[in-house]
Amino acid sequence: MESHDPEKASMLEIRHLAKSFAGLKAVDDVSFSLETGEILGLIGPNGSGKTTLINVVTGLLHADSGSVLVDGTELARKRPHVVARAGIARTFQTIRLFGELTVLENVEVGAVSQGMSRSRAVTIARDLLEEMGIAEWGSYLARELPFGHQRKLEIARALAMNPKFLLLDEPAAGLNEDESDLLLELLRDIPSRKRVGLLVVEHDMRLMMSLCARLHVLNYGKTIAEGTPAEVRANRDVVTAYLGSTA
């Protein structure tokens, strides 16, 4: 396994990506880039293509056309394990933990999947649980964790894969405002500490406006805006399609 060098900047490039289902264009000529150390938010109404885009980038769905590049290496239409080894990890809208494994073992799985030894994986897992504030839950079964902690565990498992880029699909879904605020603080520090690029899909606009330096907005599978939170909030097309007139 090629280890991720945190001192070296990496680039994820999405170029003219397209995916259709039975003639419906779910992702329609979308392009953007993300560097390690950055946080990019992907927002838009339900059905705008955000999760489909993540599924295409991570290899769960094959693109009809376009490119997914990490440091110039083409990953579009590659299998998920190839994409993961190239440095892209993700979480899901619906939490997908191994419920009958312990919290610690769930994170170990992420590290071992990338070729790390079991002893190294245990060390990495313990460190990540500490960073996520859930170290005391390490010996519990994953299904016994409170919901908010399950969200943190899924992020810890993804980080154990030593990614260059981490794609988070609605990490605050199901969290109350206090839990969202705690998650916000955790996510804010990840890019600088880990030299990871974060792509965050989320409907919690309060969290996104605070967390992201840039926002990329989709509607009906197409890009309608990209810019700073202030620029996006002032964009008439975005207000009409998504934020509403009170934004």
PAZAPA-4460 file (N, C-alpha, C; in steps of 0.05 Angstrom, whole numbers, plus 32768, in hexadecimal, padded with zeros to 4 digits):
% residues 247
    n_x    n_y    n_z   ca_x   ca_y   ca_z    c_x    c_y    c_z   seq   type   mol
   8011   7FE8   8000   8000   8000   8000   8011   8019   8000     1      M     A
   800B   802C   7FEF   8019   8045   7FEF   800E   8057   8005     2      E     A
   801F   805F   8017   8015   806E   802E   8011   808B   8026     3      S     A
   7FFE   8098   8032   7FF7   80B3   802D   800C   80C5   803B     4      H     A
   801B   80D4   802C   802F   80E7   8037   8021   8101   803E     5      D     A
   801D   8107   8058   800E   811E   8060   801C   8139   8058     6      P     A
   8036   8138   8052   8044   8150   804B   8040   8158   802E     7      E     A
   8037   8145   801E   8034   814A   8001   8017   814F   7FFA     8      K     A
   8011   8166   7FEE   7FF6   816C   7FE7   7FEC   815A   7FD0     9      A     A
   7FD3   8151   7FD2   7FC7   8141   7FBD   7FAF   814F   7FB2    10      S     A
   7FA6   8147   7F9A   7F90   8154   7F8D   7F7C   813F   7F83    11      M     A
   7F63   8143   7F8A   7F4C   8134   7F7F   7F3F   8145   7F6A    12      L     A
   7F3D   813B   7F52   7F30   814A   7F3C   7F19   813A   7F31    13      E     A
   7F02   8147   7F30   7EEA   813C   7F24   7EE6   814B   7F0A    14      I     A
   7EE6   813E   7EF3   7EE5   814C   7EDA   7ECE   8141   7EC9    15      R     A
   7EBA   8152   7EC4   7EA4   814D   7EB2   7E97   8132   7EB8    16      H     A
   7E92   812C   7ED2   7E87   8112   7EDA   7E6A   8111   7ED3    17      L     A
   7E61   80FA   7EC9   7E45   80F7   7EC2   7E3C   80DA   7EC8    18      A     A
   7E23   80D8   7ED2   7E17   80BE   7ED8   7DF9   80C0   7ED4    19      K     A
   7DEE   80AE   7EC4   7DD1   80AE   7EBF   7DC5   8094   7EC7    20      S     A
   7DAB   8095   7ECF   7D9B   807D   7ED5   7D82   807E   7EC3    21      F     A
   7D80   806B   7EB1   7D69   8069   7E9F   7D63   8084   7E92    22      A     A
   7D78   8091   7E89   7D75   80AA   7E7B   7D74   80C3   7E8C    23      G     A
   7D71   80BF   7EA7   7D71   80D6   7EB9   7D8E   80DC   7EC1    24      L     A
   7D96   80F5   7EBC   7DB2   80FD   7EC2   7DB4   8104   7EE0    25      K     A
   7DBE   80F1   7EF0   7DC1   80F6   7F0D   7DD9   8107   7F13    26      A     A
   7DEF   8104   7F03   7E07   8115   7F05   7E0C   811E   7EE8    27      V     A
   7E0D   8138   7EE4   7E0D   8143   7EC9   7E24   8157   7EC5    28      D     A
   7E3B   814C   7EBB   7E52   815D   7EB4   7E5C   816D   7ECC    29      D     A
   7E61   8160   7EE2   7E6B   816D   7EFA   7E89   816D   7EFC    30      V     A
   7E95   8184   7F02   7EB2   8186   7F05   7EB8   8196   7F1E    31      S     A
   7ECC   818D   7F2E   7ED7   819D   7F44   7EF1   8190   7F4C    32      F     A
   7EFF   819E   7F5D   7F18   8193   7F68   7F1A   8197   7F86    33      S     A
   7F2B   8187   7F93   7F2E   8188   7FB0   7F4B   8181   7FB6    34      L     A
   7F58   8192   7FC6   7F73   818C   7FCF   7F73   8182   7FEB    35      E     A
   7F88   8173   7FF2   7F8B   816A   800E   7F8E   8184   801F    36      T     A
   7F82   8183   8037   7F82   819A   8049   7F6A   81AC   8046    37      G     A
   7F5A   81A7   8031   7F42   81B7   802B   7F28   81A9   8035    38      E     A
   7F13   81B9   8038   7EF8   81AE   803D   7EE6   81BA   8027    39      I     A
   7EDA   81A9   8017   7EC7   81B1   8003   7EAC   81A6   800A    40      L     A
   7E97   81B7   800A   7E7C   81AD   800F   7E6D   81A9   7FF6    41      G     A
   7E5E   8193   7FF4   7E4D   818D   7FDD   7E30   818E   7FE6    42      L     A
   7E22   81A2   7FDC   7E06   81A6   7FE6   7DF3   81A7   7FCE    43      I     A
   7DD9   81A5   7FD5   7DC4   81A7   7FC1   7DAB   8199   7FCB    44      G     A
   7D95   819D   7FBD   7D7C   8190   7FC6   7D7D   8172   7FC5    45      P     A
   7D6B   8165   7FD3   7D68   8148   7FD0   7D65   8140   7FB2    46      N     A
   7D73   812B   7FAA   7D71   8123   7F8E   7D83   8132   7F7B    47      G     A
   7D95   8143   7F86   7DA5   8153   7F74   7DBE   8144   7F6A    48      S     A
   7DC3   812C   7F74   7DD9   811C   7F6A   7DF2   811A   7F7C    49      G     A
   7DF0   8124   7F95   7E07   8125   7FA6   7E11   8109   7FAE    50      K     A
   7DFF   80F8   7FB7   7E08   80DD   7FBF   7E0F   80CD   7FA6    51      T     A
   7E01   80D0   7F90   7E09   80C2   7F78   7E25   80CA   7F70    52      T     A
   7E2C   80E3   7F72   7E47   80EC   7F6B   7E5C   80DF   7F7D    53      L     A
   7E57   80DD   7F97   7E69   80D0   7FA9   7E6C   80B2   7FA2    54      I     A
   7E55   80A6   7F9B   7E56   8089   7F93   7E66   8085   7F7A    55      N     A
   7E65   8098   7F67   7E75   8096   7F4F   7E93   809A   7F55    56      V     A
   7E99   80AE   7F65   7EB5   80B4   7F6C   7EC2   809D   7F7A    57      V     A
   7EB3   808F   7F8B   7EBE   8079   7F9B   7EBC   805E   7F8E    58      T     A
   7EB1   805D   7F76   7EB1   8044   7F67   7E99   8032   7F6B    59      G     A
   7E86   803B   7F7C   7E6E   802A   7F80   7E5C   802B   7F68    60      L     A
   7E5D   8041   7F59   7E4F   8043   7F3F   7E64   804B   7F2A    61      L     A
   7E61   8041   7F12   7E73   8048   7EFC   7E69   8061   7EEE    62      H     A
   7E7B   8074   7EEA   7E74   808C   7EDB   7E6E   8085   7EBE    63      A     A
   7E5B   8094   7EB2   7E56   8091   7E95   7E6C   809F   7E86    64      D     A
   7E75   80B6   7E91   7E8B   80C4   7E84   7E98   80D7   7E99    65      S     A
   7EAF   80E1   7E92   7EBD   80F3   7EA4   7ED4   80E5   7EB3    66      G     A
   7EE2   80F4   7EC3   7EF9   80EA   7ED1   7EF8   80EF   7EEF    67      S     A
   7F05   80DD   7EFD   7F0A   80E0   7F1A   7F28   80DC   7F1D    68      V     A
   7F37   80F1   7F24   7F54   80EF   7F25   7F5E   80F5   7F41    69      L     A
   7F71   80E5   7F4B   7F80   80EB   7F63   7F9D   80ED   7F5B    70      V     A
   7FA7   8106   7F5D   7FC3   810B   7F54   7FC8   8101   7F38    71      D     A
   7FB4   8105   7F27   7FB7   80FF   7F0B   7FB1   80E2   7F03    72      G     A
   7FAC   80D0   7F17   7FA5   80B5   7F11   7F87   80B1   7F0E    73      T     A
   7F7F   80A6   7EF7   7F63   80A3   7EF0   7F56   808D   7F01    74      E     A
   7F40   8093   7F0E   7F32   8080   7F1F   7F16   807B   7F16    75      L     A
   7F0C   808B   7F04   7EF0   8086   7EFA   7EED   806A   7EEF    76      A     A
   7ED8   805D   7EF7   7ED1   8042   7EEF   7EE4   802D   7EFA    77      R     A
   7EF3   8034   7F0F   7F03   8020   7F1E   7EF2   8015   7F34    78      K     A
   7EFA   7FFD   7F3E   7EEB   7FF0   7F53   7EF0   7FFE   7F6E    79      R     A
   7EDD   7FFC   7F81   7EE0   800C   7F9A   7EFA   8007   7FA9    80      P     A
   7F05   7FEE   7FA9   7F1D   7FE9   7FB8   7F35   7FF7   7FAB    81      H     A
   7F34   7FFA   7F90   7F4A   8008   7F82   7F49   8026   7F89    82      V     A
   7F31   8031   7F8A   7F2D   804D   7F91   7F36   8052   7FAD    83      V     A
   7F2F   8040   7FBF   7F37   8043   7FDB   7F56   8042   7FDE    84      A     A
   7F63   8030   7FD0   7F80   802F   7FD1   7F8D   8047   7FC5    85      R     A
   7F7F   8055   7FB4   7F8A   806D   7FA8   7F87   8086   7FBA    86      A     A
   7F78   8082   7FD1   7F77   8097   7FE4   7F5D   80A4   7FE9    87      G     A
   7F47   8097   7FE0   7F2C   80A2   7FE5   7F1C   8090   7FF8    88      I     A
   7F14   809B   800F   7F03   808D   8022   7EE9   809C   8025    89      A     A
   7ED5   808E   8030   7EBA   809B   8032   7EAB   8090   804A    90      R     A
   7E96   809F   8051   7E81   8095   8063   7E67   8096   8054    91      T     A
   7E52   808B   8060   7E38   8088   8053   7E22   8098   8062    92      F     A
   7E0D   809F   8053   7DF5   80AB   805F   7DEA   8099   8075    93      Q     A
   7DE7   807F   806F   7DDE   806B   8082   7DF7   805E   808D    94      T     A
   7DFA   805F   80A7   7E12   8055   80B4   7E16   8037   80AE    95      I     A
   7E2E   8030   80A6   7E34   8014   809F   7E4C   800A   80B0    96      R     A
   7E46   8005   80C9   7E5B   7FFB   80DB   7E58   7FDC   80DC    97      L     A
   7E6D   7FCF   80E6   7E6B   7FB3   80EC   7E61   7FB0   8108    98      F     A
   7E47   7FAC   810B   7E3A   7FAE   8125   7E44   7F9A   813A    99      G     A
   7E4D   7F82   8130   7E55   7F6D   8142   7E73   7F6D   8148   100      E     A
   7E81   7F80   813C   7E9D   7F85   8144   7E9F   7F9B   8158   101      L     A
   7EB4   7F9C   8167   7EB7   7FB2   817A   7EBD   7FCC   816C   102      T     A
   7EBB   7FE2   817A   7EC1   7FFC   816F   7EDE   7FFD   8165   103      V     A
   7EF0   7FF3   8176   7F0C   7FF2   816E   7F11   7FE1   8155   104      L     A
   7F04   7FCA   8154   7F07   7FB8   813D   7EFC   7FC5   8123   105      E     A
   7EE7   7FD4   8125   7EDC   7FE2   810D   7EF1   7FF4   8101   106      N     A
   7F00   8002   8111   7F15   8015   8107   7F2D   8005   80FD   107      V     A
   7F33   7FEF   810B   7F49   7FDE   8101   7F44   7FD4   80E5   108      E     A
   7F2B   7FCD   80DF   7F23   7FC3   80C5   7F2B   7FD7   80AF   109      V     A
   7F27   7FF0   80B4   7F2E   8005   80A1   7F4C   8005   809B   110      G     A
   7F5C   8002   80AF   7F79   8002   80AC   7F83   7FE9   809E   111      A     A
   7F78   7FD1   80A7   7F81   7FB8   809B   7F79   7FB6   807E   112      V     A
   7F62   7FC2   8077   7F59   7FC1   805B   7F6D   7FCE   8048   113      S     A
   7F7E   7FE0   8052   7F92   7FED   8042   7FAD   7FE1   8044   114      Q     A
   7FAF   7FC9   8050   7FC8   7FBA   8050   7FD9   7FBE   8069   115      G     A
   7FCE   7FCB   807D   7FDE   7FCF   8096   7FDD   7FB5   80A7   116      M     A
   7FF3   7FB1   80B6   7FF4   7F9A   80C8   7FE0   7F9D   80DE   117      S     A
   7FD8   7F87   80EB   7FC4   7F88   8100   7FCE   7F99   8118   118      R     A
   7FE8   7F97   811F   7FF2   7FA6   8136   7FF2   7FC4   8130   119      S     A
   7FF9   7FCB   8117   7FF9   7FE8   810F   7FDC   7FF1   810E   120      R     A
   7FCA   7FE0   8105   7FAD   7FE8   8103   7FA2   7FEE   811F   121      A     A
   7FAA   7FDE   8133   7FA0   7FE3   814E   7FA9   7FFE   8158   122      V     A
   7FC2   8004   8153   7FCD   801E   815C   7FBE   8035   814F   123      T     A
   7FBB   8033   8135   7FAC   8048   8126   7F90   804B   8130   124      I     A
   7F83   8034   8135   7F67   8034   813E   7F65   8042   8159   125      A     A
   7F76   803B   816B   7F75   8048   8186   7F79   8066   8184   126      R     A
   7F8C   806E   8174   7F92   808B   8171   7F79   8099   8165   127      D     A
   7F6D   808D   8152   7F56   809A   8145   7F3D   809C   8157   128      L     A
   7F39   8087   8167   7F23   8088   817A   7F28   809E   818F   129      L     A
   7F41   80A1   8197   7F48   80B7   81A9   7F42   80D2   819D   130      E     A
   7F4A   80D5   8184   7F45   80EF   8176   7F28   80F5   8173   131      E     A
   7F18   80E0   816F   7EFB   80E3   816B   7EEC   80E5   8186   132      M     A
   7EFA   80E2   819C   7EED   80E5   81B6   7EDC   80CD   81BE   133      G     A
   7EE2   80B6   81B3   7ED2   809E   81B9   7EE3   8087   81C2   134      I     A
   7EFB   808C   81CC   7F0E   8077   81D3   7F03   8065   81E9   135      A     A
   7EF3   8070   81FB   7EE9   8060   8211   7ED4   804B   8208   136      E     A
   7ECB   804E   81EF   7EB8   803B   81E4   7EC5   8024   81D4   137      W     A
   7EDF   8023   81D3   7EEE   8011   81C2   7EE6   7FF4   81C4   138      G     A
   7EE0   7FEB   81DC   7EDA   7FCE   81E0   7EBC   7FC8   81DC   139      S     A
   7EAB   7FDC   81D8   7E8F   7FD7   81D4   7E8A   7FCE   81B7   140      Y     A
   7E74   7FBF   81B3   7E6C   7FB9   8198   7E63   7FD2   818A   141      L     A
   7E68   7FD4   8170   7E61   7FED   8162   7E44   7FF3   8164   142      A     A
   7E33   7FDE   8164   7E16   7FE3   8164   7E0D   7FEE   817F   143      R     A
   7E1E   7FEC   8194   7E17   7FF6   81AE   7E1D   8014   81B2   144      E     A
   7E2A   8020   819E   7E32   803C   81A0   7E19   804E   819D   145      L     A
   7E18   8065   81AB   7E04   8079   81A5   7E07   8082   8188   146      P     A
   7DF1   808B   817C   7DF1   8092   8160   7E06   80A6   8158   147      F     A
   7E09   80BB   8167   7E1D   80D0   8161   7E39   80C5   8161   148      G     A
   7E3F   80B2   8173   7E59   80A6   8174   7E5D   8093   815C   149      H     A
   7E47   8086   8153   7E4A   8076   813B   7E53   8086   8123   150      Q     A
   7E49   809E   8121   7E52   80B0   810B   7E70   80B5   810E   151      R     A
   7E7A   80BA   8126   7E96   80BF   812A   7EA7   80A6   8124   152      K     A
   7E9B   808F   812B   7EAA   8076   8126   7EAD   8071   8108   153      L     A
   7E98   8077   80F8   7E9A   8073   80DC   7EB0   8085   80D0   154      E     A
   7EB2   809E   80DA   7EC7   80B0   80D0   7EE2   80A5   80D8   155      I     A
   7EE5   809B   80F1   7EFE   8090   80FA   7F07   8078   80E9   156      A     A
   7EF4   8067   80E2   7EFA   8050   80D1   7F04   8059   80B6   157      R     A
   7EF7   806D   80AA   7EFF   8077   8090   7F1B   8083   8092   158      A     A
   7F21   8092   80A7   7F3B   809E   80AB   7F51   8089   80AE   159      L     A
   7F49   8072   80BA   7F5D   805C   80BE   7F67   8051   80A3   160      A     A
   7F59   8057   808D   7F62   804F   8073   7F78   8061   8068   161      M     A
   7F80   8074   8078   7F96   8087   8070   7F90   8095   8055   162      N     A
   7F78   80A1   8053   7F71   80AC   8039   7F7E   80C7   8034   163      P     A
   7F7E   80CE   801A   7F85   80E9   8013   7F6C   80FB   8013   164      K     A
   7F56   80EE   800C   7F3C   80FC   800B   7F26   80EB   8019   165      F     A
   7F17   80F9   8029   7F01   80EC   8038   7EE7   80F9   8030   166      L     A
   7ED4   80E8   8026   7EBA   80F1   801C   7EA5   80EA   8031   167      L     A
   7E99   80FE   803D   7E85   80F9   8052   7E69   80FF   8048   168      L     A
   7E58   80EA   8048   7E3D   80ED   803E   7E2A   80F1   8055   169      D     A
   7E22   8109   805A   7E10   8112   806F   7E19   8108   808B   170      E     A
   7E31   8111   8093   7E3B   8108   80AD   7E2B   8112   80C5   171      P     A
   7E1B   8127   80C2   7E0B   8132   80D8   7DEE   8128   80D8   172      A     A
   7DE7   8116   80C5   7DCC   810C   80C4   7DC4   80FE   80DD   173      A     A
   7DAE   8105   80E9   7DA5   80F9   8101   7DB0   8104   811B   174      G     A
   7DC2   8118   8119   7DCE   8123   8131   7DBE   813C   813A   175      L     A
   7DBE   8140   8154   7DB2   8159   815E   7DC6   8170   815B   176      N     A
   7DBD   8188   8162   7DCE   81A0   815E   7DE9   819E   816D   177      E     A
   7DE7   8195   8186   7E00   8193   8196   7E13   817E   818A   178      D     A
   7E08   8167   8181   7E19   8153   8175   7E25   815D   815B   179      E     A
   7E15   816D   814C   7E1F   8178   8133   7E36   818C   8138   180      S     A
   7E34   819B   814D   7E49   81AE   8154   7E63   819F   815C   181      D     A
   7E60   8189   816A   7E78   8179   8171   7E84   816D   8158   182      L     A
   7E74   8164   8146   7E7D   8158   812D   7E8C   816E   811D   183      L     A
   7E80   8186   811C   7E8C   819C   810E   7EA9   81A1   8117   184      L     A
   7EAD   81A1   8131   7EC8   81A6   813C   7EDB   818F   8134   185      E     A
   7ED1   8176   8134   7EE2   8160   812C   7EEA   8162   810F   186      L     A
   7ED6   8168   80FE   7EDC   8169   80E1   7EEE   8180   80DA   187      L     A
   7EEA   8196   80E7   7EFA   81AE   80E1   7F18   81AA   80E3   188      R     A
   7F20   8198   80F6   7F3C   8194   80FB   7F49   817E   80E9   189      D     A
   7F38   816D   80DD   7F43   8156   80CF   7F55   815E   80B8   190      I     A
   7F4D   8171   80A6   7F5F   8176   808F   7F7B   8180   8096   191      P     A
   7F7D   8191   80AB   7F98   819B   80B2   7FA8   8186   80C1   192      S     A
   7F9B   8176   80D2   7FA9   8162   80E2   7FB1   814A   80D1   193      R     A
   7FA0   8142   80BF   7FA4   812A   80B0   7FAE   812F   8093   194      K     A
   7FAD   8149   808B   7FB3   8150   806F   7FA1   8140   805D   195      R     A
   7F88   8140   8063   7F73   8132   8054   7F61   8147   8047   196      V     A
   7F58   8143   802F   7F43   8154   8023   7F28   8149   802B   197      G     A
   7F16   815A   8035   7EFB   8151   803C   7EE7   815B   8028   198      L     A
   7ED7   8148   801E   7EBF   814F   800E   7EA7   8147   801E   199      L     A
   7E97   815B   8026   7E81   8157   8039   7E66   815C   802B   200      V     A
   7E55   8148   802A   7E39   814B   8022   7E28   814E   803B   201      V     A
   7E19   8163   803C   7E09   8167   8055   7DF3   817B   8050   202      E     A
   7DDC   8176   805D   7DC5   8188   805B   7DC5   819D   8071   203      H     A
   7DD5   8199   8086   7DD6   81AC   809C   7DE6   81C5   8093   204      D     A
   7DD8   81D9   808A   7DE5   81F1   807F   7DF4   8200   8094   205      M     A
   7DEB   8200   80AC   7DF9   820D   80C2   7E15   8202   80C5   206      R     A
   7E16   81E7   80C5   7E30   81D9   80C7   7E41   81DF   80AE   207      L     A
   7E35   81DD   8096   7E45   81E0   807E   7E50   81FC   807A   208      M     A
   7E40   8210   8080   7E49   822C   807D   7E61   8232   808F   209      M     A
   7E61   8224   80A6   7E77   8228   80B9   7E90   8217   80B3   210      S     A
   7E8B   8200   80A8   7EA1   81EC   80A4   7EB0   81F0   808A   211      L     A
   7EA3   81F7   8074   7EAF   81F5   805A   7EBA   820F   8050   212      C     A
   7ED2   820E   8045   7EDD   8226   8038   7ED0   822B   801D   213      A     A
   7EC8   8215   800F   7EBA   8216   7FF5   7EA2   8204   7FF5   214      R     A
   7E8E   820C   7FE6   7E76   81FB   7FE2   7E72   81F7   7FC4   215      L     A
   7E6A   81DF   7FBD   7E64   81D8   7FA1   7E46   81D0   7FA2   216      H     A
   7E36   81DD   7F91   7E19   81D9   7F92   7E0F   81CA   7F7A   217      V     A
   7E00   81B5   7F7E   7DF3   81A5   7F69   7DD5   81AA   7F69   218      L     A
   7DC9   81A8   7F52   7DAC   81A7   7F4F   7DA6   8198   7F36   219      N     A
   7D95   8183   7F38   7D8F   8171   7F22   7DA8   8167   7F15   220      Y     A
   7DBC   8161   7F25   7DD5   8154   7F1B   7DE9   8167   7F0F   221      G     A
   7DE2   8181   7F0D   7DF4   8195   7F01   7DFF   81A8   7F16   222      K     A
   7E17   81B1   7F11   7E23   81C6   7F22   7E14   81E1   7F1C   223      T     A
   7E0A   81EE   7F31   7DFE   8208   7F2D   7E0F   821E   7F3B   224      I     A
   7E21   8217   7F4C   7E32   822B   7F58   7E4A   821E   7F67   225      A     A
   7E5F   822D   7F6A   7E75   8225   7F7C   7E82   823F   7F86   226      E     A
   7E89   823F   7FA0   7E96   8257   7FAB   7E97   8255   7FC9   227      G     A
   7E9D   826B   7FD5   7E9E   826C   7FF2   7E81   826B   7FFD   228      T     A
   7E7D   8264   8017   7E62   8264   8021   7E53   827F   801D   229      P     A
   7E61   8295   801F   7E54   82AF   801B   7E4C   82B2   7FFE   230      A     A
   7E5D   82AA   7FEB   7E56   82AC   7FCF   7E3E   829A   7FC8   231      E     A
   7E3E   8282   7FD3   7E29   826F   7FCD   7E0E   8279   7FD9   232      V     A
   7E10   8283   7FF2   7DF8   828D   7FFF   7DEB   82A4   7FEF   233      R     A
   7DFC   82B3   7FE1   7DF2   82CA   7FD2   7DEA   82C4   7FB5   234      A     A
   7DEF   82AB   7FAD   7DEA   82A3   7F91   7DCC   829E   7F8D   235      N     A
   7DC1   82AD   7F7A   7DA4   82AC   7F76   7D9A   8290   7F6E   236      R     A
   7DAA   8282   7F5D   7DA2   8267   7F54   7DA1   8254   7F6C   237      D     A
   7DB4   8257   7F7E   7DB5   8245   7F96   7D9E   824B   7FA8   238      V     A
   7D98   8264   7FAD   7D82   826C   7FBE   7D68   8260   7FB3   239      V     A
   7D64   8263   7F99   7D4C   8259   7F8C   7D4A   823B   7F8E   240      T     A
   7D60   822D   7F89   7D5F   8210   7F87   7D60   8202   7FA2   241      A     A
   7D6C   820F   7FB6   7D73   8200   7FCE   7D6F   8210   7FE8   242      Y     A
   7D7C   8226   7FEB   7D7E   8233   8005   7D63   8241   800C   243      L     A
   7D55   824A   7FF8   7D3C   8258   7FFE   7D40   8276   8002   244      G     A
   7D2B   8285   8001   7D2D   82A2   8001   7D35   82AD   801D   245      S     A
   7D34   829C   8032   7D3B   82A6   804D   7D59   82A2   8052   246      T     A
   7D68   8295   8040   7D84   8290   8045   7D94   82AA   8045   247      A     A
***
